[in-house]
Amino acid sequence: MTTMLRNGILMTETEYGVVLLDEHTGAYYTLNPTAALVVRTLDSGGDDEAAAAALVAQFGADPGTAGTDVAELVGSLRTAGLLRR
């Protein structure tokens, strides 16, 4: 299944990553470049494995660490109510 930002979440690119804005609550979240790459990959239809592979390709991350980091980030974003599946 594909994980994407839920409706009402706006994503804006910055020079430091991205900012996510929840239109319903007014809360915003800043994501560093690695987290931004994960969210972009997921929101464009990629899965967790594709996001981890993107981290390995772009940042030279260790594959095991990348997979763990993606899972933790997705869990945090899901807990914050920013994702839909």
JORAQUI-V633715 format. One record per residue. D_LAST is the distance of its C-alpha to the last C-alpha in Angstrom with 1 decimal. Layout:
{{D_LAST} {D_LAST}}
//
This chain:
{{6.7} {5.9} {4.6} {6.3} {8.5} {8.3} {11.4} {14.5} {14.0} {16.7} {17.3} {21.0} {22.7} {25.6} {28.2} {26.7} {23.0} {20.7} {20.5} {17.4} {18.5} {16.9} {18.9} {18.7} {20.2} {22.0} {20.7} {20.5} {19.5} {21.4} {20.1} {22.7} {22.8} {21.1} {18.1} {18.1} {18.1} {15.1} {13.1} {14.8} {14.0} {10.2} {10.4} {12.7} {10.7} {11.8} {10.5} {11.9} {15.2} {15.6} {15.2} {17.8} {20.0} {20.0} {21.3} {23.9} {25.0} {25.3} {26.4} {27.9} {25.8} {26.5} {23.8} {23.5} {23.4} {20.8} {18.4} {19.1} {18.7} {15.3} {14.1} {16.0} {14.7} {11.0} {12.2} {14.2} {11.8} {9.4} {12.8} {13.9} {11.1} {10.4} {6.7} {3.7} {0.0}}
//
